[in-house]
Amino acid sequence: MKKFPDMEHDEPGKVTLAPGKQGEIVWQFTKAGAVNFACLMPGHYEAGMKGAIKVGRK
Ligand SMILES: [Cu+2]
């Protein structure tokens, strides 16, 4: 995923937090499969702020 330094995180599926703070987002998955996620702050993806979620079938 490419970086978007000026991106604002005002969408419900995204959040931007100050260091040490906590927040919450809710993602609802409607299909089975793999979902990759990552931080879009410059350099964070490269530093490992990324992950994957495996969504199983009901
Ligand atoms: Cu980050």
N, CA, C, O and the ligand as a Tripos MOL2 file, in Angstrom:
@<TRIPOS>MOLECULE
protein
  233   231    59     0     0
PROTEIN
NO_CHARGES

@<TRIPOS>ATOM
      1 N           0.8470   -1.1910    0.0000 N.3       1 MET1
      2 CA          0.0000    0.0000    0.0000 C.3       1 MET1
      3 C           0.8830    1.2410    0.0000 C.2       1 MET1
      4 O           1.8930    1.2930    0.7020 O.2       1 MET1
      5 N           0.5060    2.2150   -0.7730 N.am      2 LYS2
      6 CA          1.2870    3.4430   -0.8520 C.3       2 LYS2
      7 C           0.9610    4.3680    0.3020 C.2       2 LYS2
      8 O          -0.0890    4.2430    0.9330 O.2       2 LYS2
      9 N           1.8590    5.2920    0.5740 N.am      3 LYS3
     10 CA          1.6810    6.2450    1.6660 C.3       3 LYS3
     11 C           0.8960    7.4680    1.2020 C.2       3 LYS3
     12 O           1.0190    7.9050    0.0580 O.2       3 LYS3
     13 N           0.1040    8.0000    2.0920 N.am      4 PHE4
     14 CA         -0.6810    9.2050    1.8150 C.3       4 PHE4
     15 C          -0.4860   10.1450    3.0010 C.2       4 PHE4
     16 O          -1.3250   10.1940    3.9010 O.2       4 PHE4
     17 N           0.6250   10.8950    3.0040 N.am      5 PRO5
     18 CA          0.9750   11.7160    4.1730 C.3       5 PRO5
     19 C          -0.0910   12.7010    4.6070 C.2       5 PRO5
     20 O          -0.1910   13.0010    5.7970 O.2       5 PRO5
     21 N          -0.8750   13.2050    3.7030 N.am      6 ASP6
     22 CA         -1.8720   14.2090    4.0630 C.3       6 ASP6
     23 C          -3.2560   13.6120    4.2740 C.2       6 ASP6
     24 O          -4.2450   14.3350    4.3910 O.2       6 ASP6
     25 N          -3.3160   12.2960    4.3200 N.am      7 MET7
     26 CA         -4.6080   11.6380    4.4240 C.3       7 MET7
     27 C          -5.2400   11.9160    5.7850 C.2       7 MET7
     28 O          -4.5860   11.7990    6.8220 O.2       7 MET7
     29 N          -6.4820   12.2740    5.7680 N.am      8 GLU8
     30 CA         -7.2290   12.4730    7.0070 C.3       8 GLU8
     31 C          -7.9970   11.2010    7.3170 C.2       8 GLU8
     32 O          -8.5910   10.5950    6.4250 O.2       8 GLU8
     33 N          -7.9860   10.7960    8.5740 N.am      9 HIS9
     34 CA         -8.6720    9.5760    8.9770 C.3       9 HIS9
     35 C         -10.0050    9.9020    9.6200 C.2       9 HIS9
     36 O         -10.2020    9.6780   10.8140 O.2       9 HIS9
     37 N         -10.9100   10.4280    8.8290 N.am     10 ASP10
     38 CA        -12.2230   10.7440    9.3730 C.3      10 ASP10
     39 C         -13.2870    9.7620    8.9030 C.2      10 ASP10
     40 O         -14.4810    9.9910    9.0970 O.2      10 ASP10
     41 N         -12.8560    8.6760    8.2920 N.am     11 GLU11
     42 CA        -13.8040    7.6490    7.8930 C.3      11 GLU11
     43 C         -13.9860    6.6760    9.0550 C.2      11 GLU11
     44 O         -13.0690    6.5010    9.8580 O.2      11 GLU11
     45 N         -15.1430    6.0450    9.1570 N.am     12 PRO12
     46 CA        -15.4150    5.1830   10.3200 C.3      12 PRO12
     47 C         -14.4830    3.9710   10.4380 C.2      12 PRO12
     48 O         -14.2930    3.4580   11.5410 O.2      12 PRO12
     49 N         -13.9120    3.5120    9.3540 N.am     13 GLY13
     50 CA        -13.0410    2.3410    9.4040 C.3      13 GLY13
     51 C         -11.5890    2.6620    9.6420 C.2      13 GLY13
     52 O         -10.7310    1.7870    9.5250 O.2      13 GLY13
     53 N         -11.2970    3.9100    9.9770 N.am     14 LYS14
     54 CA         -9.9160    4.3350   10.1730 C.3      14 LYS14
     55 C          -9.8230    5.2050   11.4130 C.2      14 LYS14
     56 O         -10.8130    5.8070   11.8290 O.2      14 LYS14
     57 N          -8.6420    5.2740   12.0030 N.am     15 VAL15
     58 CA         -8.4530    6.1020   13.1870 C.3      15 VAL15
     59 C          -7.0080    6.5930   13.2320 C.2      15 VAL15
     60 O          -6.0820    5.8720   12.8590 O.2      15 VAL15
     61 N          -6.8330    7.8200   13.6900 N.am     16 THR16
     62 CA         -5.5020    8.3660   13.9310 C.3      16 THR16
     63 C          -5.4100    8.7410   15.4050 C.2      16 THR16
     64 O          -6.2860    9.4250   15.9340 O.2      16 THR16
     65 N          -4.3310    8.2870   16.0730 N.am     17 LEU17
     66 CA         -4.1910    8.4910   17.5090 C.3      17 LEU17
     67 C          -2.8500    9.1210   17.8410 C.2      17 LEU17
     68 O          -1.8670    8.9200   17.1280 O.2      17 LEU17
     69 N          -2.8150    9.8740   18.9140 N.am     18 ALA18
     70 CA         -1.5520   10.3790   19.4380 C.3      18 ALA18
     71 C          -0.8110    9.2100   20.0820 C.2      18 ALA18
     72 O          -1.4390    8.2450   20.5190 O.2      18 ALA18
     73 N           0.5250    9.2870   20.1440 N.am     19 PRO19
     74 CA          1.3010    8.2030   20.7620 C.3      19 PRO19
     75 C           0.8140    7.8940   22.1730 C.2      19 PRO19
     76 O           0.6040    8.8030   22.9770 O.2      19 PRO19
     77 N           0.6360    6.6100   22.4700 N.am     20 GLY20
     78 CA          0.2150    6.1660   23.7850 C.3      20 GLY20
     79 C          -1.2830    6.1690   24.0090 C.2      20 GLY20
     80 O          -1.7570    5.6920   25.0400 O.2      20 GLY20
     81 N          -2.0340    6.7010   23.0560 N.am     21 LYS21
     82 CA         -3.4840    6.7610   23.2100 C.3      21 LYS21
     83 C          -4.1290    5.5200   22.6160 C.2      21 LYS21
     84 O          -3.5310    4.8220   21.7960 O.2      21 LYS21
     85 N          -5.3550    5.2570   23.0410 N.am     22 GLN22
     86 CA         -6.0900    4.1160   22.5330 C.3      22 GLN22
     87 C          -7.3290    4.5960   21.7970 C.2      22 GLN22
     88 O          -7.8670    5.6700   22.0680 O.2      22 GLN22
     89 N          -7.7630    3.7710   20.8610 N.am     23 GLY23
     90 CA         -8.9670    4.0710   20.1160 C.3      23 GLY23
     91 C          -9.6170    2.7850   19.6740 C.2      23 GLY23
     92 O          -9.1650    1.6930   20.0180 O.2      23 GLY23
     93 N         -10.6630    2.9190   18.9210 N.am     24 GLU24
     94 CA        -11.3790    1.7310   18.4880 C.3      24 GLU24
     95 C         -11.9540    1.9590   17.1070 C.2      24 GLU24
     96 O         -12.4670    3.0350   16.7970 O.2      24 GLU24
     97 N         -11.8630    0.9480   16.2970 N.am     25 ILE25
     98 CA        -12.5570    0.9350   15.0230 C.3      25 ILE25
     99 C         -13.2630   -0.4000   14.9160 C.2      25 ILE25
    100 O         -12.8320   -1.3900   15.5070 O.2      25 ILE25
    101 N         -14.3370   -0.4240   14.1670 N.am     26 VAL26
    102 CA        -15.0890   -1.6640   13.9730 C.3      26 VAL26
    103 C         -15.1050   -1.9830   12.4920 C.2      26 VAL26
    104 O         -15.5680   -1.1890   11.6730 O.2      26 VAL26
    105 N         -14.6050   -3.1290   12.1710 N.am     27 TRP27
    106 CA        -14.6360   -3.6160   10.7940 C.3      27 TRP27
    107 C         -15.5680   -4.8120   10.7490 C.2      27 TRP27
    108 O         -15.4450   -5.7390   11.5490 O.2      27 TRP27
    109 N         -16.4880   -4.7860    9.8210 N.am     28 GLN28
    110 CA        -17.3870   -5.9280    9.6340 C.3      28 GLN28
    111 C         -17.0240   -6.6190    8.3430 C.2      28 GLN28
    112 O         -17.0410   -6.0110    7.2730 O.2      28 GLN28
    113 N         -16.6980   -7.8780    8.4460 N.am     29 PHE29
    114 CA        -16.2920   -8.6540    7.2750 C.3      29 PHE29
    115 C         -17.4770   -9.4700    6.7830 C.2      29 PHE29
    116 O         -18.1260  -10.1750    7.5550 O.2      29 PHE29
    117 N         -17.7460   -9.3670    5.5130 N.am     30 THR30
    118 CA        -18.9070  -10.0470    4.9510 C.3      30 THR30
    119 C         -18.5310  -11.2100    4.0530 C.2      30 THR30
    120 O         -19.3980  -11.9470    3.5840 O.2      30 THR30
    121 N         -17.2420  -11.3730    3.8140 N.am     31 LYS31
    122 CA        -16.7970  -12.4820    2.9660 C.3      31 LYS31
    123 C         -15.5950  -13.1550    3.6120 C.2      31 LYS31
    124 O         -14.7760  -12.5020    4.2590 O.2      31 LYS31
    125 N         -15.4990  -14.4620    3.4280 N.am     32 ALA32
    126 CA        -14.3270  -15.1900    3.9040 C.3      32 ALA32
    127 C         -13.1290  -14.8450    3.0320 C.2      32 ALA32
    128 O         -13.2550  -14.5540    1.8430 O.2      32 ALA32
    129 N         -11.9580  -14.8880    3.6690 N.am     33 GLY33
    130 CA        -10.7360  -14.6150    2.9110 C.3      33 GLY33
    131 C          -9.7340  -13.8700    3.7590 C.2      33 GLY33
    132 O          -9.9320  -13.7020    4.9620 O.2      33 GLY33
    133 N          -8.6730  -13.4290    3.1470 N.am     34 ALA34
    134 CA         -7.6100  -12.7180    3.8440 C.3      34 ALA34
    135 C          -7.7840  -11.2210    3.6540 C.2      34 ALA34
    136 O          -8.0750  -10.7580    2.5510 O.2      34 ALA34
    137 N          -7.6040  -10.4650    4.7320 N.am     35 VAL35
    138 CA         -7.6870   -9.0030    4.6910 C.3      35 VAL35
    139 C          -6.3780   -8.4450    5.2480 C.2      35 VAL35
    140 O          -6.0100   -8.7240    6.3890 O.2      35 VAL35
    141 N          -5.6950   -7.6710    4.4490 N.am     36 ASN36
    142 CA         -4.4660   -7.0240    4.8940 C.3      36 ASN36
    143 C          -4.7920   -5.6260    5.3800 C.2      36 ASN36
    144 O          -5.6360   -4.9410    4.8020 O.2      36 ASN36
    145 N          -4.1180   -5.2010    6.4480 N.am     37 PHE37
    146 CA         -4.3080   -3.8380    6.9400 C.3      37 PHE37
    147 C          -2.9430   -3.2430    7.2550 C.2      37 PHE37
    148 O          -1.9720   -3.9680    7.4740 O.2      37 PHE37
    149 N          -2.8800   -1.9230    7.2750 N.am     38 ALA38
    150 CA         -1.6040   -1.2570    7.5130 C.3      38 ALA38
    151 C          -1.8210    0.1690    7.9540 C.2      38 ALA38
    152 O          -2.8720    0.7650    7.7160 O.2      38 ALA38
    153 N          -0.8010    0.7050    8.6060 N.am     39 CYS39
    154 CA         -0.7700    2.1120    8.9680 C.3      39 CYS39
    155 C          -0.3030    2.9210    7.7580 C.2      39 CYS39
    156 O           0.6170    2.5200    7.0470 O.2      39 CYS39
    157 N          -0.9460    4.0540    7.5400 N.am     40 LEU40
    158 CA         -0.6170    4.8840    6.3850 C.3      40 LEU40
    159 C           0.3000    6.0530    6.7250 C.2      40 LEU40
    160 O           0.6330    6.8470    5.8450 O.2      40 LEU40
    161 N           0.7120    6.1740    7.9810 N.am     41 MET41
    162 CA          1.6430    7.2440    8.3420 C.3      41 MET41
    163 C           2.9810    6.9590    7.6590 C.2      41 MET41
    164 O           3.3930    5.8030    7.5670 O.2      41 MET41
    165 N           3.6580    7.9980    7.1820 N.am     42 PRO42
    166 CA          4.9180    7.7870    6.4590 C.3      42 PRO42
    167 C           5.9250    6.9630    7.2650 C.2      42 PRO42
    168 O           6.2310    7.2820    8.4140 O.2      42 PRO42
    169 N           6.4260    5.9060    6.6450 N.am     43 GLY43
    170 CA          7.4440    5.0590    7.2510 C.3      43 GLY43
    171 C           6.9160    3.9620    8.1550 C.2      43 GLY43
    172 O           7.6620    3.0420    8.4890 O.2      43 GLY43
    173 N           5.6810    4.0240    8.5530 N.am     44 HIS44
    174 CA          5.1480    3.0500    9.4960 C.3      44 HIS44
    175 C           4.9580    1.6700    8.8730 C.2      44 HIS44
    176 O           5.2560    0.6500    9.4950 O.2      44 HIS44
    177 N           4.4590    1.6510    7.6360 N.am     45 TYR45
    178 CA          4.2990    0.3620    6.9550 C.3      45 TYR45
    179 C           5.6460   -0.3410    6.8640 C.2      45 TYR45
    180 O           5.7640   -1.5310    7.1550 O.2      45 TYR45
    181 N           6.6590    0.4170    6.4560 N.am     46 GLU46
    182 CA          7.9940   -0.1540    6.3060 C.3      46 GLU46
    183 C           8.5510   -0.6180    7.6510 C.2      46 GLU46
    184 O           9.3570   -1.5460    7.7080 O.2      46 GLU46
    185 N           8.1140    0.0330    8.7320 N.am     47 ALA47
    186 CA          8.5770   -0.3390   10.0680 C.3      47 ALA47
    187 C           7.7920   -1.5250   10.6390 C.2      47 ALA47
    188 O           8.0800   -1.9910   11.7420 O.2      47 ALA47
    189 N           6.8190   -2.0020    9.8960 N.am     48 GLY48
    190 CA          6.1050   -3.1950   10.3340 C.3      48 GLY48
    191 C           4.7190   -2.9630   10.8900 C.2      48 GLY48
    192 O           4.1110   -3.8890   11.4260 O.2      48 GLY48
    193 N           4.2010   -1.7480   10.7780 N.am     49 MET49
    194 CA          2.8430   -1.5100   11.2670 C.3      49 MET49
    195 C           1.8430   -1.9930   10.2310 C.2      49 MET49
    196 O           1.2110   -1.2030    9.5280 O.2      49 MET49
    197 N           1.7200   -3.2800   10.1590 N.am     50 LYS50
    198 CA          0.8230   -3.9160    9.1970 C.3      50 LYS50
    199 C           0.4670   -5.2830    9.7370 C.2      50 LYS50
    200 O           1.1260   -5.8050   10.6360 O.2      50 LYS50
    201 N          -0.5690   -5.8480    9.1850 N.am     51 GLY51
    202 CA         -0.9890   -7.1750    9.6230 C.3      51 GLY51
    203 C          -1.9910   -7.7580    8.6580 C.2      51 GLY51
    204 O          -2.3200   -7.1560    7.6360 O.2      51 GLY51
    205 N          -2.4680   -8.9350    8.9970 N.am     52 ALA52
    206 CA         -3.4480   -9.6070    8.1660 C.3      52 ALA52
    207 C          -4.4780  -10.2900    9.0550 C.2      52 ALA52
    208 O          -4.1650  -10.7730   10.1430 O.2      52 ALA52
    209 N          -5.6730  -10.3160    8.5820 N.am     53 ILE53
    210 CA         -6.7640  -10.9910    9.2830 C.3      53 ILE53
    211 C          -7.2940  -12.0660    8.3520 C.2      53 ILE53
    212 O          -7.5490  -11.8190    7.1740 O.2      53 ILE53
    213 N          -7.4550  -13.2480    8.8930 N.am     54 LYS54
    214 CA         -8.0500  -14.3300    8.1090 C.3      54 LYS54
    215 C          -9.4990  -14.4720    8.5450 C.2      54 LYS54
    216 O          -9.7820  -14.7790    9.7030 O.2      54 LYS54
    217 N         -10.4020  -14.2500    7.6230 N.am     55 VAL55
    218 CA        -11.8330  -14.3260    7.9110 C.3      55 VAL55
    219 C         -12.3460  -15.6900    7.4630 C.2      55 VAL55
    220 O         -12.2490  -16.0540    6.2910 O.2      55 VAL55
    221 N         -12.8940  -16.4370    8.4230 N.am     56 GLY56
    222 CA        -13.4020  -17.7610    8.1110 C.3      56 GLY56
    223 C         -14.8680  -17.7360    7.7210 C.2      56 GLY56
    224 O         -15.5550  -16.7260    7.8740 O.2      56 GLY56
    225 N         -15.3220  -18.8460    7.2260 N.am     57 ARG57
    226 CA        -16.7400  -18.9780    6.8680 C.3      57 ARG57
    227 C         -17.5290  -19.3560    8.1130 C.2      57 ARG57
    228 O         -17.0010  -20.0040    9.0160 O.2      57 ARG57
    229 N         -18.7910  -18.9520    8.1580 N.am     58 LYS58
    230 CA        -19.6570  -19.3290    9.2840 C.3      58 LYS58
    231 C         -20.0550  -20.7820    9.1610 C.2      58 LYS58
    232 O         -20.7830  -21.2970   10.0100 O.2      58 LYS58
    233 CU          1.7000    3.7760   12.3250 Cu       59 CU59
@<TRIPOS>BOND
     1     1     2 1
     2     2     3 1
     3     3     4 2
     4     3     5 am
     5     5     6 1
     6     6     7 1
     7     7     8 2
     8     7     9 am
     9     9    10 1
    10    10    11 1
    11    11    12 2
    12    11    13 am
    13    13    14 1
    14    14    15 1
    15    15    16 2
    16    15    17 am
    17    17    18 1
    18    18    19 1
    19    19    20 2
    20    19    21 am
    21    21    22 1
    22    22    23 1
    23    23    24 2
    24    23    25 am
    25    25    26 1
    26    26    27 1
    27    27    28 2
    28    27    29 am
    29    29    30 1
    30    30    31 1
    31    31    32 2
    32    31    33 am
    33    33    34 1
    34    34    35 1
    35    35    36 2
    36    35    37 am
    37    37    38 1
    38    38    39 1
    39    39    40 2
    40    39    41 am
    41    41    42 1
    42    42    43 1
    43    43    44 2
    44    43    45 am
    45    45    46 1
    46    46    47 1
    47    47    48 2
    48    47    49 am
    49    49    50 1
    50    50    51 1
    51    51    52 2
    52    51    53 am
    53    53    54 1
    54    54    55 1
    55    55    56 2
    56    55    57 am
    57    57    58 1
    58    58    59 1
    59    59    60 2
    60    59    61 am
    61    61    62 1
    62    62    63 1
    63    63    64 2
    64    63    65 am
    65    65    66 1
    66    66    67 1
    67    67    68 2
    68    67    69 am
    69    69    70 1
    70    70    71 1
    71    71    72 2
    72    71    73 am
    73    73    74 1
    74    74    75 1
    75    75    76 2
    76    75    77 am
    77    77    78 1
    78    78    79 1
    79    79    80 2
    80    79    81 am
    81    81    82 1
    82    82    83 1
    83    83    84 2
    84    83    85 am
    85    85    86 1
    86    86    87 1
    87    87    88 2
    88    87    89 am
    89    89    90 1
    90    90    91 1
    91    91    92 2
    92    91    93 am
    93    93    94 1
    94    94    95 1
    95    95    96 2
    96    95    97 am
    97    97    98 1
    98    98    99 1
    99    99   100 2
   100    99   101 am
   101   101   102 1
   102   102   103 1
   103   103   104 2
   104   103   105 am
   105   105   106 1
   106   106   107 1
   107   107   108 2
   108   107   109 am
   109   109   110 1
   110   110   111 1
   111   111   112 2
   112   111   113 am
   113   113   114 1
   114   114   115 1
   115   115   116 2
   116   115   117 am
   117   117   118 1
   118   118   119 1
   119   119   120 2
   120   119   121 am
   121   121   122 1
   122   122   123 1
   123   123   124 2
   124   123   125 am
   125   125   126 1
   126   126   127 1
   127   127   128 2
   128   127   129 am
   129   129   130 1
   130   130   131 1
   131   131   132 2
   132   131   133 am
   133   133   134 1
   134   134   135 1
   135   135   136 2
   136   135   137 am
   137   137   138 1
   138   138   139 1
   139   139   140 2
   140   139   141 am
   141   141   142 1
   142   142   143 1
   143   143   144 2
   144   143   145 am
   145   145   146 1
   146   146   147 1
   147   147   148 2
   148   147   149 am
   149   149   150 1
   150   150   151 1
   151   151   152 2
   152   151   153 am
   153   153   154 1
   154   154   155 1
   155   155   156 2
   156   155   157 am
   157   157   158 1
   158   158   159 1
   159   159   160 2
   160   159   161 am
   161   161   162 1
   162   162   163 1
   163   163   164 2
   164   163   165 am
   165   165   166 1
   166   166   167 1
   167   167   168 2
   168   167   169 am
   169   169   170 1
   170   170   171 1
   171   171   172 2
   172   171   173 am
   173   173   174 1
   174   174   175 1
   175   175   176 2
   176   175   177 am
   177   177   178 1
   178   178   179 1
   179   179   180 2
   180   179   181 am
   181   181   182 1
   182   182   183 1
   183   183   184 2
   184   183   185 am
   185   185   186 1
   186   186   187 1
   187   187   188 2
   188   187   189 am
   189   189   190 1
   190   190   191 1
   191   191   192 2
   192   191   193 am
   193   193   194 1
   194   194   195 1
   195   195   196 2
   196   195   197 am
   197   197   198 1
   198   198   199 1
   199   199   200 2
   200   199   201 am
   201   201   202 1
   202   202   203 1
   203   203   204 2
   204   203   205 am
   205   205   206 1
   206   206   207 1
   207   207   208 2
   208   207   209 am
   209   209   210 1
   210   210   211 1
   211   211   212 2
   212   211   213 am
   213   213   214 1
   214   214   215 1
   215   215   216 2
   216   215   217 am
   217   217   218 1
   218   218   219 1
   219   219   220 2
   220   219   221 am
   221   221   222 1
   222   222   223 1
   223   223   224 2
   224   223   225 am
   225   225   226 1
   226   226   227 1
   227   227   228 2
   228   227   229 am
   229   229   230 1
   230   230   231 1
   231   231   232 2
@<TRIPOS>SUBSTRUCTURE
     1 MET1         2 RESIDUE 1 A MET
     2 LYS2         6 RESIDUE 1 A LYS
     3 LYS3        10 RESIDUE 1 A LYS
     4 PHE4        14 RESIDUE 1 A PHE
     5 PRO5        18 RESIDUE 1 A PRO
     6 ASP6        22 RESIDUE 1 A ASP
     7 MET7        26 RESIDUE 1 A MET
     8 GLU8        30 RESIDUE 1 A GLU
     9 HIS9        34 RESIDUE 1 A HIS
    10 ASP10       38 RESIDUE 1 A ASP
    11 GLU11       42 RESIDUE 1 A GLU
    12 PRO12       46 RESIDUE 1 A PRO
    13 GLY13       50 RESIDUE 1 A GLY
    14 LYS14       54 RESIDUE 1 A LYS
    15 VAL15       58 RESIDUE 1 A VAL
    16 THR16       62 RESIDUE 1 A THR
    17 LEU17       66 RESIDUE 1 A LEU
    18 ALA18       70 RESIDUE 1 A ALA
    19 PRO19       74 RESIDUE 1 A PRO
    20 GLY20       78 RESIDUE 1 A GLY
    21 LYS21       82 RESIDUE 1 A LYS
    22 GLN22       86 RESIDUE 1 A GLN
    23 GLY23       90 RESIDUE 1 A GLY
    24 GLU24       94 RESIDUE 1 A GLU
    25 ILE25       98 RESIDUE 1 A ILE
    26 VAL26      102 RESIDUE 1 A VAL
    27 TRP27      106 RESIDUE 1 A TRP
    28 GLN28      110 RESIDUE 1 A GLN
    29 PHE29      114 RESIDUE 1 A PHE
    30 THR30      118 RESIDUE 1 A THR
    31 LYS31      122 RESIDUE 1 A LYS
    32 ALA32      126 RESIDUE 1 A ALA
    33 GLY33      130 RESIDUE 1 A GLY
    34 ALA34      134 RESIDUE 1 A ALA
    35 VAL35      138 RESIDUE 1 A VAL
    36 ASN36      142 RESIDUE 1 A ASN
    37 PHE37      146 RESIDUE 1 A PHE
    38 ALA38      150 RESIDUE 1 A ALA
    39 CYS39      154 RESIDUE 1 A CYS
    40 LEU40      158 RESIDUE 1 A LEU
    41 MET41      162 RESIDUE 1 A MET
    42 PRO42      166 RESIDUE 1 A PRO
    43 GLY43      170 RESIDUE 1 A GLY
    44 HIS44      174 RESIDUE 1 A HIS
    45 TYR45      178 RESIDUE 1 A TYR
    46 GLU46      182 RESIDUE 1 A GLU
    47 ALA47      186 RESIDUE 1 A ALA
    48 GLY48      190 RESIDUE 1 A GLY
    49 MET49      194 RESIDUE 1 A MET
    50 LYS50      198 RESIDUE 1 A LYS
    51 GLY51      202 RESIDUE 1 A GLY
    52 ALA52      206 RESIDUE 1 A ALA
    53 ILE53      210 RESIDUE 1 A ILE
    54 LYS54      214 RESIDUE 1 A LYS
    55 VAL55      218 RESIDUE 1 A VAL
    56 GLY56      222 RESIDUE 1 A GLY
    57 ARG57      226 RESIDUE 1 A ARG
    58 LYS58      230 RESIDUE 1 A LYS
    59 CU59       233 GROUP 0 **** ****
